[in-house]
């Protein structure tokens, strides 16, 4: 597994060990135990030769190496500090050889050069005091001399410590940003993208080409052009390039370029014949229509509501009818049909057909018509309610401002989060979470993009203004897209955060990385007790997780952007692996957890979620709708997802339950770089569940 730095205050946090290897007791202390052959050049540092504070060098057990070991003497704050040399800067594996003959864990904080890089590292029991185990973590070292300190955090002190083994630093230097790409040989269905090369301390091995947040293609590292084919005529593509090296380090995304394909000379199909409707239920209806004509043949029909696609029919030729599912119950619909040809031509819309779906089931209630709570927003991203439920704090992604939004509709700016930067994509000021104990500590937490990456920070809010700024966790890789960003407090009082893969997919499977994860931490910025890997990571295998919400049983649900196939709704369990980049949607592979619901990416792009009366409400960006997904009682399954407000309000970003009421707040994101509406055009709606 590639070593990858994780976050901490002032320095990249080391990611914790994945395994503890037990070593049998020695026959005599003079016979060191054989160790596996290392995969890297390693240096041993004996604990008895290090600086020992409030501990003691001892020899009263067997199996140690060197001339003794350090007993932490059952004192909180006792520590051993090693002087460690490194020939170059980078992330190095550190292995602490220890014994713990008790039945309880003896955690320690690990610091490098005075900064805690791994808090509360678990040192669980070994078979007895003569049985030694290895605890490995990755930590950032600078070139030259470093200090590595292991400090006991409980009154039991630390374990008996035999030695520290330091491996050679890995390559953690990412390539430079590629130059701005440009387009040549532009035609109706393709173009050639070229860009100035990136540089790397070892060598660039590949370039990834993205259209917004979706990967389109890749090239070898010695190639700086790529012919893109199969594009749609008359369409603008927003293209950027990321460089990768052999260690998997990814560069920042290049500056993007907009390239528009030619219109082509193939005339579009004629309009389909007027549709008819039958077999209307609470959530579906059967549509039929007359065939469209095209000189080269129709390849698809698309059923639309307000310009947004509800269903697509393909084939050679495609059928002239389909059952449209996922409709809102007891709701009026006006649908049209368009035809598409192989060149990407789209016909005029058919005549409309109108109908009303059947009555709704009683369970869970259904959302009513939105009313405008406030307007004049520019990308309102995060919402977190004050404990008294009278108002909420709302973040604006691109302005870095924070507002107090009252239930009455009054909006007041309370400050801005310092050190926040944009990525010209999905980064900026993202999630917000008010401390459950705000009335006594006045703490509010934010996730934002900074110069070096994404951070989780804490500020003080006195009821009228923000002040102070404390970094709790950093080292979360950023990029133009895939930054995650949601924050939520769980019923257990710990802070949960969603992080994207930073457009480096392999990080999602790396337990030593903070990217592509759901994180769980204390309000002091340390890993929460009981986390499955003894670090910040709560679950892994996520591409770009966005929505977080807890149900009535305290279970965590999450919504996630897929790449090119499926978006997901997941039920999050500690230690579970949700599959990215191995698969999107349901893949049925051992060791990977399938989603509870999924959608084609053009129908969703899910962002925020909320739960009201055991129903998940999911805001969709590209899908321009809100989904209603009922949870089946207290089981782990969900019912049929249905769509509301399809195409009516544009891109929907965040949905939040109003405390003490069966209501939702729903925000739009039409002023972002995908919505292309002017600043100030976004709104917050209020919706009553009836």
C-alpha positions as CSV (number, residue, x, y, z in Angstrom):
1,X,0.0,0.0,0.0
2,X,1.4,3.4,-1.0
3,X,2.3,5.6,2.1
4,X,0.2,8.7,2.0
5,X,0.2,11.6,4.4
6,X,-2.9,12.5,6.3
7,X,-3.8,15.6,8.2
8,X,-3.0,17.3,11.5
9,X,-2.4,20.7,13.0
10,X,0.5,22.4,11.3
11,X,1.9,19.3,9.6
12,X,0.5,16.5,7.6
13,X,-1.0,13.9,10.0
14,X,0.4,10.4,9.9
15,X,-2.0,7.7,9.0
16,X,-2.1,4.9,11.4
17,X,-1.1,1.3,11.2
18,X,-3.0,-1.2,9.6
19,X,-1.8,-4.3,11.4
20,X,-0.2,-5.3,14.7
21,X,2.2,-8.3,14.2
22,X,2.7,-10.4,17.3
23,X,6.2,-11.9,17.9
24,X,6.6,-15.0,20.1
25,X,8.6,-14.6,23.3
26,X,12.3,-15.3,23.1
27,X,14.0,-18.2,24.8
28,X,16.5,-15.8,26.4
29,X,17.0,-12.0,26.3
30,X,20.3,-12.4,24.5
31,X,18.7,-13.9,21.4
32,X,16.9,-11.2,19.4
33,X,13.8,-12.3,17.5
34,X,14.2,-12.7,13.8
35,X,12.3,-10.1,11.8
36,X,10.9,-10.3,8.3
37,X,13.2,-9.0,5.6
38,X,12.2,-5.3,5.1
39,X,11.1,-4.0,1.7
40,X,13.1,-0.9,2.2
41,X,16.3,0.3,3.8
42,X,15.5,0.6,7.5
43,X,17.3,1.9,10.6
44,X,16.7,0.7,14.2
45,X,16.7,3.1,17.2
46,X,16.8,1.4,20.6
47,X,14.4,2.8,23.2
48,X,17.0,2.4,26.0
49,X,19.4,4.7,24.1
50,X,16.7,7.4,23.6
51,X,15.6,10.3,25.8
52,X,13.4,8.7,28.5
53,X,11.2,11.0,30.7
54,X,9.2,9.7,33.7
55,X,9.9,6.1,32.5
56,X,12.7,3.6,33.2
57,X,15.1,1.3,31.3
58,X,14.4,-2.3,32.3
59,X,15.5,-5.8,31.5
60,X,13.0,-7.9,33.6
61,X,11.3,-9.5,30.6
62,X,12.6,-11.5,27.7
63,X,12.5,-11.1,23.9
64,X,13.7,-7.5,23.6
65,X,16.5,-6.4,21.3
66,X,19.5,-4.3,22.2
67,X,20.4,-4.0,25.9
68,X,16.9,-3.4,27.4
69,X,13.6,-1.8,26.9
70,X,11.7,1.2,28.4
71,X,9.0,0.8,31.0
72,X,6.5,3.7,31.0
73,X,6.0,3.2,34.8
74,X,2.2,3.7,34.7
75,X,2.5,7.5,34.4
76,X,0.4,9.6,32.0
77,X,2.7,11.9,30.1
78,X,5.8,9.7,30.3
79,X,7.6,9.5,27.0
80,X,10.5,8.3,24.9
81,X,12.0,10.6,22.3
82,X,14.2,9.4,19.5
83,X,16.6,11.4,17.4
84,X,16.0,10.2,13.8
85,X,18.0,11.1,10.7
86,X,16.6,11.3,7.2
87,X,18.6,11.7,4.0
88,X,15.6,13.4,2.3
89,X,12.2,14.8,3.1
90,X,9.2,12.6,2.7
91,X,6.8,10.2,4.4
92,X,8.5,7.3,6.1
93,X,7.1,4.2,7.8
94,X,7.8,4.2,11.6
95,X,7.4,0.8,13.4
96,X,7.3,0.8,17.2
97,X,8.1,-2.6,18.7
98,X,6.3,-3.0,22.0
99,X,4.8,-5.4,24.6
100,X,1.6,-5.0,26.6
101,X,1.0,-7.8,29.1
102,X,-2.3,-6.3,30.4
103,X,-5.8,-6.7,29.2
104,X,-6.3,-3.0,28.4
105,X,-5.1,-0.8,25.6
106,X,-2.2,1.6,26.3
107,X,-2.6,4.4,23.7
108,X,0.1,7.0,23.0
109,X,0.4,10.2,21.0
110,X,3.1,10.2,18.3
111,X,4.7,13.5,17.5
112,X,7.4,14.5,15.0
113,X,9.5,17.6,15.5
114,X,7.1,18.8,18.2
115,X,3.8,18.3,16.4
116,X,1.4,15.5,17.2
117,X,1.0,13.6,13.9
118,X,-1.0,10.7,15.3
119,X,-3.1,11.1,18.4
120,X,-4.2,8.2,20.7
121,X,-2.5,5.5,18.7
122,X,-3.7,2.1,20.0
123,X,-1.2,-0.3,21.5
124,X,-3.5,-3.2,22.4
125,X,-2.6,-6.2,24.6
126,X,-0.1,-8.8,23.5
127,X,-0.1,-12.3,24.9
128,X,2.1,-11.4,27.8
129,X,5.1,-9.1,28.7
130,X,7.4,-11.4,26.8
131,X,5.5,-11.2,23.5
132,X,6.4,-8.3,21.3
133,X,4.4,-6.7,18.4
134,X,5.0,-4.1,15.8
135,X,2.8,-1.0,15.4
136,X,3.5,0.8,12.1
137,X,2.4,4.3,11.0
138,X,3.5,6.7,8.2
139,X,4.9,10.1,9.3
140,X,6.4,13.1,7.5
141,X,10.1,13.6,8.1
142,X,12.3,16.5,7.0
143,X,15.8,16.1,5.6
144,X,18.4,15.9,8.4
145,X,17.6,15.4,12.1
146,X,14.1,14.8,13.4
147,X,12.7,14.1,16.8
148,X,10.1,11.3,17.2
149,X,8.3,11.2,20.6
150,X,5.9,8.5,21.9
151,X,3.9,9.9,24.9
152,X,1.6,7.9,27.1
153,X,-1.9,9.4,27.3
154,X,-3.5,7.5,30.2
155,X,-2.7,6.7,33.8
156,X,-1.7,3.2,32.8
157,X,1.3,4.7,30.9
158,X,2.5,3.3,27.6
159,X,3.4,-0.2,26.7
160,X,7.0,-1.5,27.2
161,X,8.9,-0.1,24.2
162,X,11.8,-2.0,22.7
163,X,12.8,0.1,19.6
164,X,11.8,2.3,16.7
165,X,12.5,1.2,13.2
166,X,12.5,3.9,10.5
167,X,12.1,3.0,6.8
168,X,13.3,5.0,3.9
169,X,11.0,8.0,2.9
170,X,8.7,7.3,0.0
171,X,8.0,9.6,-2.9
172,X,5.3,12.0,-1.8
173,X,6.1,14.8,-4.1
174,X,3.3,15.4,-6.6
175,X,4.0,16.5,-10.2
176,X,3.7,20.2,-11.0
177,X,0.4,21.5,-12.6
178,X,0.3,20.9,-16.3
179,X,0.1,24.0,-18.5
180,X,-3.3,25.2,-19.7
181,X,-4.6,22.9,-22.5
182,X,-5.7,24.0,-25.9
183,X,-7.9,22.4,-28.6
184,X,-7.1,21.8,-32.2
185,X,-8.7,19.7,-35.0
186,X,-12.1,20.5,-33.6
187,X,-14.9,18.7,-35.4
188,X,-18.6,17.9,-34.7
189,X,-17.7,14.6,-32.9
190,X,-14.1,15.1,-31.7
191,X,-11.1,17.3,-31.0
192,X,-7.4,17.0,-30.1
193,X,-6.4,18.3,-26.7
194,X,-2.8,19.4,-26.1
195,X,-1.0,20.8,-23.0
196,X,2.4,21.9,-21.8
197,X,4.1,19.0,-19.8
198,X,4.2,18.8,-16.1
199,X,7.4,18.1,-14.2
200,X,8.1,15.7,-11.3
201,X,11.1,14.9,-9.1
202,X,11.0,11.3,-10.4
203,X,8.9,11.4,-13.5
204,X,5.4,11.8,-14.8
205,X,3.9,8.5,-15.8
206,X,0.4,9.5,-16.9
207,X,-2.0,12.4,-17.6
208,X,-5.7,12.2,-16.8
209,X,-8.2,14.3,-18.8
210,X,-11.3,15.6,-17.0
211,X,-14.5,17.2,-18.2
212,X,-15.6,19.0,-15.1
213,X,-15.3,16.3,-12.4
214,X,-15.5,13.2,-14.7
215,X,-12.5,11.5,-16.2
216,X,-12.7,11.2,-20.0
217,X,-9.4,9.7,-21.0
218,X,-5.7,9.3,-20.1
219,X,-2.4,9.2,-21.8
220,X,1.1,8.0,-21.0
221,X,3.4,10.5,-19.2
222,X,5.5,11.1,-22.4
223,X,2.4,12.1,-24.4
224,X,0.9,15.6,-24.1
225,X,-1.8,15.4,-26.7
226,X,-5.0,13.3,-26.9
227,X,-7.6,12.8,-29.6
228,X,-11.0,12.8,-27.9
229,X,-13.7,11.1,-30.0
230,X,-17.4,10.3,-29.6
231,X,-18.3,13.9,-28.6
232,X,-21.6,15.6,-29.1
233,X,-21.9,18.2,-31.9
234,X,-22.4,21.8,-30.9
235,X,-21.4,21.1,-27.2
236,X,-19.0,23.0,-25.0
237,X,-16.6,20.8,-23.0
238,X,-14.8,22.2,-20.0
239,X,-11.5,20.3,-20.0
240,X,-8.6,20.1,-17.6
241,X,-5.5,17.8,-17.2
242,X,-4.0,16.2,-14.1
243,X,-0.5,14.6,-14.1
244,X,0.4,11.4,-12.1
245,X,3.7,9.8,-11.1
246,X,4.6,6.2,-10.4
247,X,3.8,6.5,-6.7
248,X,0.3,7.6,-7.5
249,X,0.8,11.3,-6.5
250,X,-1.5,13.5,-8.6
251,X,-0.9,17.1,-9.5
252,X,-3.4,20.0,-9.1
253,X,-5.7,20.2,-12.1
254,X,-4.5,22.5,-14.9
255,X,-6.3,25.7,-15.7
256,X,-9.4,24.6,-17.7
257,X,-10.2,25.3,-21.3
258,X,-13.7,25.5,-22.9
259,X,-13.8,23.7,-26.3
260,X,-16.9,23.7,-28.4
261,X,-17.5,21.0,-31.0
262,X,-18.8,21.9,-34.5
263,X,-22.4,21.9,-35.3
264,X,-22.1,19.2,-37.9
265,X,-24.0,19.0,-41.2
266,X,-26.4,16.2,-40.2
267,X,-29.9,17.5,-39.8
268,X,-31.6,16.6,-36.5
269,X,-34.6,14.2,-36.4
270,X,-38.1,15.4,-36.7
271,X,-40.3,15.8,-33.7
272,X,-41.8,12.6,-32.3
273,X,-45.6,12.2,-32.6
274,X,-47.8,13.4,-29.8
275,X,-47.5,11.1,-26.7
276,X,-50.3,9.3,-25.0
277,X,-50.4,8.2,-21.4
278,X,-51.9,5.1,-19.7
279,X,-51.5,2.8,-16.6
280,X,-50.9,5.8,-14.3
281,X,-49.9,4.8,-10.7
282,X,-48.7,6.8,-7.7
283,X,-45.1,6.6,-9.0
284,X,-45.2,5.7,-12.7
285,X,-47.0,6.0,-16.0
286,X,-46.8,4.4,-19.4
287,X,-46.1,6.7,-22.4
288,X,-46.3,6.0,-26.1
289,X,-45.6,8.3,-29.1
290,X,-45.2,8.4,-32.8
291,X,-41.8,7.6,-34.4
292,X,-39.6,10.5,-35.5
293,X,-37.8,10.5,-38.8
294,X,-34.1,11.0,-39.5
295,X,-32.0,10.6,-42.7
296,X,-29.6,8.3,-40.8
297,X,-31.8,6.8,-38.2
298,X,-33.0,7.7,-34.7
299,X,-30.9,6.1,-31.9
300,X,-32.7,7.3,-28.8
301,X,-35.8,8.9,-27.4
302,X,-35.8,11.0,-24.2
303,X,-38.8,11.7,-22.1
304,X,-38.5,15.1,-20.5
305,X,-40.2,17.2,-17.7
306,X,-39.3,20.9,-17.8
307,X,-36.3,20.1,-20.0
308,X,-34.9,17.5,-17.5
309,X,-34.7,13.9,-18.6
310,X,-36.9,11.4,-16.8
311,X,-36.3,8.3,-19.0
312,X,-34.2,7.3,-22.1
313,X,-35.1,4.6,-24.6
314,X,-32.3,3.3,-26.9
315,X,-32.2,0.7,-29.6
316,X,-31.9,0.1,-33.4
317,X,-34.5,1.5,-33.8
318,X,-35.6,2.5,-30.3
319,X,-39.1,1.6,-29.1
320,X,-41.7,4.3,-29.2
321,X,-42.9,3.8,-25.7
322,X,-41.7,3.2,-22.1
323,X,-42.8,3.1,-18.5
324,X,-41.6,6.3,-16.7
325,X,-40.9,5.5,-13.1
326,X,-39.8,7.5,-10.1
327,X,-42.6,10.0,-10.4
328,X,-43.9,11.9,-7.3
329,X,-47.3,10.7,-6.1
330,X,-50.4,12.9,-6.3
331,X,-48.6,15.4,-8.5
332,X,-49.3,16.9,-11.9
333,X,-46.9,16.2,-14.8
334,X,-46.5,17.6,-18.3
335,X,-44.1,15.5,-20.4
336,X,-42.6,15.8,-23.8
337,X,-40.5,13.5,-26.0
338,X,-37.4,14.3,-28.1
339,X,-35.5,12.1,-30.6
340,X,-31.7,11.9,-31.0
341,X,-29.6,10.7,-33.9
342,X,-26.1,9.2,-34.0
343,X,-24.4,12.6,-34.6
344,X,-25.9,14.0,-31.4
345,X,-28.7,15.9,-33.1
346,X,-31.8,16.5,-31.0
347,X,-35.2,17.0,-32.4
348,X,-37.8,19.6,-31.5
349,X,-40.0,18.5,-28.5
350,X,-43.2,16.6,-29.2
351,X,-46.5,18.0,-28.2
352,X,-47.0,17.8,-24.4
353,X,-49.1,15.3,-22.5
354,X,-50.4,16.1,-19.0
355,X,-51.7,13.8,-16.2
356,X,-51.7,13.5,-12.4
357,X,-50.3,10.5,-10.6
358,X,-52.3,8.5,-8.1
359,X,-52.7,9.3,-4.4
360,X,-49.7,9.0,-2.1
361,X,-49.2,6.3,0.6
362,X,-49.7,7.5,4.1
363,X,-46.3,6.5,5.5
364,X,-43.7,9.2,5.8
365,X,-45.6,12.0,4.3
366,X,-44.8,13.8,1.0
367,X,-43.3,17.3,0.3
368,X,-45.5,20.2,-0.6
369,X,-44.8,23.0,-3.0
370,X,-41.7,25.1,-2.1
371,X,-42.0,28.7,-0.9
372,X,-39.1,31.1,-1.1
373,X,-37.5,31.7,2.4
374,X,-34.7,34.0,1.2
375,X,-33.0,35.0,-2.1
376,X,-29.9,36.8,-3.3
377,X,-27.5,33.8,-2.5
378,X,-24.5,32.7,-4.4
379,X,-23.9,29.0,-4.0
380,X,-25.3,28.4,-0.5
381,X,-23.5,25.2,0.4
382,X,-23.7,24.1,4.1
383,X,-26.5,24.5,6.7
384,X,-26.3,23.7,10.4
385,X,-29.0,24.6,12.9
386,X,-28.4,26.4,16.2
387,X,-29.4,24.4,19.2
388,X,-32.6,26.4,19.9
389,X,-33.8,25.7,16.3
390,X,-34.7,29.3,15.6
391,X,-32.0,29.9,13.0
392,X,-29.3,28.2,11.1
393,X,-25.8,29.0,9.9
394,X,-25.3,28.9,6.1
395,X,-22.0,29.0,4.2
396,X,-21.5,30.4,0.7
397,X,-18.9,28.3,-1.1
398,X,-17.2,30.9,-3.3
399,X,-17.5,34.1,-1.1
400,X,-16.3,32.2,2.1
401,X,-19.0,34.1,4.0
402,X,-21.2,32.7,6.8
403,X,-24.7,33.9,7.4
404,X,-27.3,33.5,10.1
405,X,-30.6,32.6,8.4
406,X,-33.7,32.9,10.7
407,X,-36.9,30.9,10.2
408,X,-38.6,34.2,9.6
409,X,-36.6,34.7,6.5
410,X,-34.2,37.4,7.9
411,X,-30.6,36.8,6.8
412,X,-27.5,38.4,8.6
413,X,-23.9,38.1,7.6
414,X,-21.8,37.0,10.7
415,X,-18.3,36.9,9.2
416,X,-16.1,35.0,6.9
417,X,-13.7,32.0,7.3
418,X,-10.1,33.0,6.9
419,X,-7.6,31.1,4.8
420,X,-10.3,29.7,2.5
421,X,-9.5,29.6,-1.2
422,X,-11.4,28.5,-4.3
423,X,-10.4,25.7,-6.8
424,X,-12.5,27.1,-9.7
425,X,-14.5,23.9,-9.3
426,X,-16.0,22.3,-6.2
427,X,-13.6,23.7,-3.5
428,X,-14.1,26.7,-1.2
429,X,-16.0,27.1,2.0
430,X,-18.0,23.9,2.3
431,X,-19.6,22.3,5.4
432,X,-20.6,23.8,8.7
433,X,-21.5,22.1,12.0
434,X,-22.6,23.9,15.2
435,X,-21.3,22.2,18.4
436,X,-24.1,20.4,20.3
437,X,-22.7,22.1,23.4
438,X,-22.6,25.6,21.7
439,X,-24.4,27.3,24.6
440,X,-21.4,26.6,26.8
441,X,-18.4,26.6,24.4
442,X,-19.7,28.7,21.4
443,X,-17.8,26.5,18.9
444,X,-18.7,26.1,15.2
445,X,-16.8,23.9,12.8
446,X,-16.1,24.4,9.1
447,X,-14.5,22.4,6.3
448,X,-12.8,24.6,3.7
449,X,-10.2,24.5,1.0
450,X,-6.9,26.2,1.9
451,X,-3.6,26.7,0.2
452,X,-2.2,23.3,1.0
453,X,-5.4,21.2,0.9
454,X,-8.7,20.8,2.7
455,X,-9.0,21.6,6.4
456,X,-11.4,21.1,9.2
457,X,-11.3,24.1,11.5
458,X,-13.0,25.5,14.6
459,X,-14.2,29.1,15.2
460,X,-16.1,30.8,18.0
461,X,-19.5,32.3,17.4
462,X,-20.9,34.5,20.1
463,X,-24.4,34.8,18.6
464,X,-23.5,37.8,16.4
465,X,-20.0,37.3,14.9
466,X,-17.3,34.8,14.2
467,X,-13.9,35.0,15.8
468,X,-10.8,32.9,16.4
469,X,-9.5,30.2,14.0
470,X,-8.1,26.9,15.0
471,X,-7.0,24.2,12.6
472,X,-8.2,20.8,13.8
473,X,-7.2,18.6,10.9
474,X,-5.4,19.3,7.6
475,X,-3.5,17.3,5.0
476,X,-6.8,16.3,3.2
477,X,-5.7,16.5,-0.5
478,X,-7.6,19.0,-2.6
479,X,-8.1,19.4,-6.3
480,X,-10.4,21.2,-8.7
481,X,-13.1,18.6,-8.0
482,X,-13.8,15.8,-5.5
483,X,-13.3,17.7,-2.3
484,X,-16.2,16.2,-0.3
485,X,-16.9,18.7,2.4
486,X,-20.0,17.8,4.6
487,X,-19.8,18.0,8.4
488,X,-22.4,16.5,10.8
489,X,-22.5,15.7,14.5
490,X,-23.6,12.2,15.3
491,X,-25.8,11.1,18.2
492,X,-22.5,9.9,19.8
493,X,-21.3,13.5,20.0
494,X,-18.5,13.1,17.5
495,X,-17.9,15.1,14.3
496,X,-18.3,13.2,11.0
497,X,-16.8,14.6,7.8
498,X,-17.0,13.5,4.1
499,X,-13.8,13.8,2.0
500,X,-13.4,13.3,-1.7
501,X,-10.6,11.4,-3.4
502,X,-9.0,14.7,-4.6
503,X,-9.1,13.3,-8.2
504,X,-6.7,10.6,-7.1
505,X,-8.9,7.5,-7.1
506,X,-6.4,5.2,-5.4
507,X,-6.5,7.3,-2.2
508,X,-10.0,6.1,-1.6
509,X,-8.7,2.6,-0.9
510,X,-5.7,3.7,1.1
511,X,-6.4,3.5,4.8
512,X,-3.4,5.7,5.4
513,X,-5.0,8.5,3.5
514,X,-7.7,11.0,4.7
515,X,-9.1,11.2,1.2
516,X,-12.1,9.3,-0.2
517,X,-13.4,8.6,3.3
518,X,-15.9,9.3,6.0
519,X,-13.9,10.6,9.0
520,X,-15.0,10.6,12.7
521,X,-13.2,12.8,15.2
522,X,-13.5,14.5,18.5
523,X,-14.2,18.2,18.9
524,X,-10.5,18.6,19.8
525,X,-9.4,17.3,16.4
526,X,-8.3,13.8,17.5
527,X,-9.5,10.5,16.1
528,X,-12.7,9.4,17.8
529,X,-12.4,6.4,20.2
530,X,-13.5,3.2,18.6
531,X,-12.7,4.1,15.0
532,X,-12.1,0.9,13.1
533,X,-8.6,1.5,12.0
534,X,-7.3,3.4,15.0
535,X,-7.1,6.7,13.1
536,X,-9.6,9.2,11.7
537,X,-11.1,6.9,9.1
538,X,-14.6,5.6,9.7
539,X,-15.3,4.2,6.2
540,X,-13.4,4.1,2.9
541,X,-13.9,3.6,-0.8
542,X,-15.7,6.8,-1.5
543,X,-15.3,9.0,-4.6
544,X,-16.9,12.3,-3.7
545,X,-19.3,11.8,-0.7
546,X,-21.5,14.8,-0.1
547,X,-24.7,14.2,1.9
548,X,-24.6,13.0,5.6
549,X,-27.7,12.4,7.7
550,X,-28.6,10.2,10.7
551,X,-31.9,8.3,11.0
552,X,-34.0,7.7,14.0
553,X,-31.9,4.7,15.0
554,X,-28.7,6.7,14.9
555,X,-27.5,5.2,11.6
556,X,-25.5,7.3,9.1
557,X,-26.7,7.6,5.5
558,X,-24.5,9.2,2.8
559,X,-25.0,10.4,-0.8
560,X,-22.1,10.1,-3.2
561,X,-21.2,11.3,-6.7
562,X,-20.3,8.5,-9.1
563,X,-18.0,9.0,-12.1
564,X,-19.6,8.0,-15.4
565,X,-22.1,5.3,-14.4
566,X,-24.0,5.5,-11.1
567,X,-24.5,7.9,-8.1
568,X,-25.2,6.3,-4.8
569,X,-27.1,6.4,-1.5
570,X,-25.2,4.4,1.1
571,X,-25.8,3.2,4.7
572,X,-22.5,3.8,6.3
573,X,-21.0,1.3,8.7
574,X,-17.7,1.5,10.5
575,X,-14.8,-0.1,8.6
576,X,-16.9,-0.8,5.5
577,X,-15.5,-0.4,2.0
578,X,-17.8,1.2,-0.5
579,X,-15.9,0.2,-3.6
580,X,-14.4,3.2,-5.4
581,X,-12.5,3.0,-7.7
582,X,-13.2,-0.7,-8.2
583,X,-16.8,-0.1,-9.0
584,X,-19.7,2.3,-9.1
585,X,-23.2,1.3,-8.0
586,X,-23.9,-2.3,-7.2
587,X,-21.0,-4.6,-8.0
588,X,-21.6,-7.6,-5.7
589,X,-17.9,-8.1,-4.9
590,X,-16.7,-9.7,-1.7
591,X,-15.4,-7.2,0.8
592,X,-17.2,-4.2,-0.8
593,X,-20.5,-2.8,0.4
594,X,-23.2,-2.1,-2.2
595,X,-25.3,1.1,-2.1
596,X,-28.9,1.0,-0.9
597,X,-30.0,3.0,-4.0
598,X,-28.3,4.2,-7.2
599,X,-29.1,6.4,-10.2
600,X,-27.5,7.1,-13.6
601,X,-25.3,10.1,-13.1
602,X,-27.3,12.3,-15.5
603,X,-30.4,11.8,-13.3
604,X,-28.8,12.7,-10.0
605,X,-25.4,14.1,-9.0
606,X,-26.5,14.0,-5.3
607,X,-25.3,16.6,-2.8
608,X,-27.1,17.1,0.5
609,X,-29.5,14.7,2.2
610,X,-32.0,15.0,5.1
611,X,-34.3,12.5,6.9
612,X,-37.9,13.4,7.9
613,X,-40.3,10.8,9.3
614,X,-38.0,7.9,8.1
615,X,-37.7,9.2,4.6
616,X,-34.5,10.3,3.0
617,X,-34.7,13.5,0.9
618,X,-31.8,13.9,-1.6
619,X,-31.0,17.1,-3.5
620,X,-29.7,16.5,-7.0
621,X,-27.6,18.9,-9.1
622,X,-27.3,17.6,-12.6
623,X,-30.7,15.8,-12.1
624,X,-32.3,19.1,-11.2
625,X,-34.7,17.4,-8.8
626,X,-35.3,16.3,-5.2
627,X,-35.6,12.6,-4.6
628,X,-37.8,11.0,-1.9
629,X,-36.5,7.6,-0.7
630,X,-38.4,5.9,2.1
631,X,-36.5,3.7,4.5
632,X,-38.4,0.4,5.0
633,X,-39.2,0.6,8.7
634,X,-36.1,-0.1,10.7
635,X,-34.5,-2.4,8.1
636,X,-31.4,-1.6,6.0
637,X,-33.4,-1.4,2.8
638,X,-35.2,1.4,1.1
639,X,-38.3,1.7,-1.1
640,X,-38.8,3.2,-4.5
641,X,-37.2,6.6,-5.1
642,X,-39.5,9.2,-6.5
643,X,-38.7,12.6,-8.0
644,X,-40.0,16.1,-7.1
645,X,-39.6,19.5,-8.8
646,X,-37.9,18.0,-11.8
647,X,-36.3,20.8,-13.8
648,X,-38.4,23.4,-12.0
649,X,-35.7,25.1,-9.7
650,X,-32.5,24.1,-11.4
651,X,-29.5,22.6,-9.6
652,X,-30.4,21.6,-6.0
653,X,-27.5,21.6,-3.6
654,X,-28.4,21.2,0.1
655,X,-31.5,19.9,2.0
656,X,-31.8,20.2,5.7
657,X,-34.5,19.2,8.2
658,X,-36.0,22.0,10.2
659,X,-35.8,21.2,14.0
660,X,-39.1,20.5,15.7
661,X,-41.1,20.5,12.4
662,X,-41.9,18.3,9.5
663,X,-40.2,20.8,7.2
664,X,-37.2,21.1,4.9
665,X,-34.9,23.9,3.7
666,X,-33.7,23.3,0.2
667,X,-31.0,25.4,-1.5
668,X,-30.2,26.0,-5.2
669,X,-26.8,26.2,-6.8
670,X,-27.5,27.8,-10.1
671,X,-24.8,30.4,-9.7
672,X,-21.9,27.9,-9.8
673,X,-19.8,27.3,-12.9
674,X,-22.2,24.5,-14.0
675,X,-25.4,26.5,-13.5
676,X,-24.0,29.6,-15.2
677,X,-26.5,31.9,-13.6
678,X,-25.3,35.3,-12.2
679,X,-24.2,35.8,-8.6
680,X,-27.1,36.3,-6.3
681,X,-29.5,34.2,-8.3
682,X,-29.7,31.3,-5.8
683,X,-32.5,30.8,-3.2
684,X,-33.4,28.9,-0.1
685,X,-36.8,27.3,-0.2
686,X,-39.0,26.1,2.7
687,X,-41.0,22.9,2.2
688,X,-43.6,21.4,4.4
689,X,-44.0,17.6,4.6
690,X,-47.7,16.7,4.6
